[in-house]
């Protein structure tokens, strides 16, 4: 059993930073807590004891922050479903790369990145990303850490390999991908080339 203590006042941030909705959280390689919020300053960095370290991203994201992940090189990846992009930042808050065209969604359910992308799974060993896409698409995209598209799979529907809102994605130690197929009320499992393995429902 997991033991925990609830601490409502755990964090200490400047008064001008408004939390609003917390969309995503991740821990970087320096053991810093990266909080992605739907607010004026969307990225807030804390210590594990809740002390404020830094913040950034003002004016760089919409109010639809959705997910944040950290890759093997300690770069931060932010998913903004409001402007249909995934952005790579260093730990100093400098944007290094944007995948997708800001505010230009792909055609609905076309399989072309992105239409309201939602989440990322990072494969540290093979240094690739898997991006779930999303509210307006029915796909998973595999990318290099340099933002090069490798492959895409998925389509609208209820059959294996089809999706109805690809909402989250995670990877286990063997490299299998677990995709939250939200409105189909199931989790689908794939290998890294997009081959269907199993489902949980």
C-alpha positions in Angstrom: 0.0 0.0 0.0 1.2 3.5 -0.9 1.4 5.8 2.1 1.1 9.5 1.7 0.5 12.7 3.6 -1.9 15.4 2.2 -0.3 18.9 2.4 -2.7 21.5 1.0 -0.1 24.3 1.5 2.8 22.4 0.1 3.9 24.9 -2.5 5.2 28.5 -2.1 5.0 30.7 -5.2 4.8 34.4 -5.8 1.4 36.0 -5.3 1.3 37.1 -9.0 1.4 33.5 -10.2 -2.1 32.2 -10.6 -2.5 28.4 -10.8 -5.9 28.1 -12.5 -6.3 24.6 -13.9 -3.2 22.3 -13.6 -3.0 20.3 -16.8 0.3 18.4 -16.5 3.2 17.7 -14.2 6.6 16.1 -14.6 9.9 15.7 -12.7 13.1 16.7 -14.5 16.6 15.2 -14.1 17.5 17.8 -11.4 14.5 16.6 -9.4 12.6 19.8 -10.1 8.8 19.7 -10.4 7.6 21.1 -13.7 3.9 22.2 -13.4 2.0 23.1 -16.6 -1.0 25.3 -15.8 -3.7 27.0 -17.8 -2.8 30.5 -16.7 -1.0 33.7 -17.7 2.4 32.1 -16.7 1.9 28.5 -17.7 5.1 26.9 -16.6 6.0 26.9 -12.9 9.1 25.1 -11.6 9.3 24.1 -7.9 11.6 22.1 -5.7 10.2 18.8 -4.4 9.7 20.6 -1.1 7.4 23.1 -2.9 9.7 26.1 -3.0 9.5 28.3 -6.1 12.4 28.1 -8.5 11.4 29.7 -11.8 8.5 30.3 -14.2 8.2 30.9 -17.9 6.0 30.7 -21.0 4.0 33.9 -20.6 2.4 34.6 -24.0 3.8 31.4 -25.5 0.9 29.0 -24.9 -2.9 29.1 -25.2 -5.2 28.4 -22.2 -5.3 24.8 -23.3 -2.1 23.5 -21.7 -2.5 19.7 -21.7 0.7 17.8 -20.9 4.4 18.1 -20.0 7.1 15.4 -20.2 10.9 15.4 -19.8 13.1 13.5 -22.2 16.5 11.7 -21.7 18.5 14.9 -22.2 16.4 16.8 -19.7 14.5 18.8 -22.3 10.9 19.7 -21.6 8.1 18.9 -24.0 4.8 20.7 -23.7 1.6 19.8 -25.4 -0.8 22.7 -26.2 -4.0 21.3 -27.7 -5.3 24.9 -28.2 -2.8 25.8 -30.9 -2.1 22.2 -32.1 1.6 22.1 -31.2 4.2 20.3 -29.2 7.1 22.5 -28.1 10.6 21.5 -26.8 12.2 23.8 -24.2 15.5 23.6 -22.3 15.5 23.9 -18.5 16.2 27.7 -18.7 12.8 28.2 -20.4 14.2 28.7 -24.0 12.0 27.3 -26.8 14.2 25.1 -29.0 11.6 23.5 -31.3 8.0 23.5 -32.2 6.3 20.6 -33.9 3.1 21.5 -35.7 1.9 24.8 -37.1 0.6 27.1 -34.4 -3.1 27.8 -34.7 -3.4 25.7 -37.9 -5.0 22.4 -37.2 -4.7 19.5 -39.5 -7.9 18.4 -41.2 -10.3 16.7 -38.8 -9.3 13.0 -38.4 -6.9 13.1 -41.3 -4.1 11.4 -39.5 -1.8 14.4 -40.3 -0.3 16.0 -37.2 -1.9 17.7 -35.3 -5.5 18.4 -34.4 -5.7 19.1 -30.7 -2.9 16.8 -29.6 -3.0 15.6 -26.0 0.0 13.8 -24.5 3.5 12.4 -25.0 5.4 9.2 -24.1 9.2 9.4 -24.1 11.3 6.4 -24.9 14.6 7.2 -23.2 16.4 4.2 -24.6 15.6 4.7 -28.3 15.3 8.5 -28.0 11.9 8.8 -29.7 8.6 10.4 -28.8 5.0 9.1 -29.1 2.4 11.9 -29.3 -1.3 11.2 -28.9 -3.5 13.2 -31.2 -6.1 13.8 -29.9 -9.5 15.6 -29.7 -9.6 16.3 -33.4 -7.6 13.5 -34.7 -7.5 9.7 -34.1 -3.8 9.0 -34.3 -0.5 8.3 -32.5 2.6 9.8 -34.1 6.2 8.6 -33.5 8.9 11.3 -33.7 12.6 11.7 -33.2 13.8 14.1 -30.5 14.7 16.5 -33.3 11.0 16.6 -34.4 11.2 14.4 -37.4 8.1 12.3 -38.0 8.8 8.6 -38.2 5.4 7.0 -38.5 1.7 7.4 -37.7 -1.1 5.0 -36.9 -4.8 5.1 -36.0 -8.1 6.1 -37.5 -11.6 6.9 -36.2 -13.7 4.0 -35.0 -14.1 1.2 -32.5 -12.0 -1.6 -34.0 -8.5 -2.5 -32.7 -6.2 0.3 -33.7 -9.0 2.8 -34.1 -9.7 5.5 -31.6 -12.3 7.9 -30.3 -10.3 10.7 -28.6 -6.7 9.6 -28.0 -6.3 11.2 -24.6 -3.1 9.9 -23.0 -0.2 7.7 -23.7 2.4 5.8 -21.6 5.2 3.3 -22.1 6.2 0.3 -20.0 9.7 -1.0 -19.4 9.5 -3.3 -22.4 8.6 -0.5 -24.8 4.9 -1.3 -25.2 2.7 1.7 -25.5 -0.6 2.1 -23.6 -3.1 4.5 -25.2 -6.1 5.9 -23.4 -8.9 5.6 -26.0 -11.2 7.8 -23.9 -14.6 7.7 -25.6 -14.2 4.0 -26.5 -13.8 3.3 -22.8 -10.6 1.3 -23.1 -6.8 1.2 -23.1 -5.2 -0.1 -26.3 -1.7 -1.6 -26.2 0.7 -1.3 -29.2 4.3 -2.0 -30.1 6.4 0.9 -31.2 5.5 0.4 -34.9 1.8 0.8 -34.2 0.9 -2.9 -34.3 -2.0 -3.7 -32.0 -1.1 -6.1 -29.2 -4.0 -6.1 -26.8 -6.6 -4.0 -25.0 -7.9 -3.4 -21.5 -11.5 -2.6 -21.1 
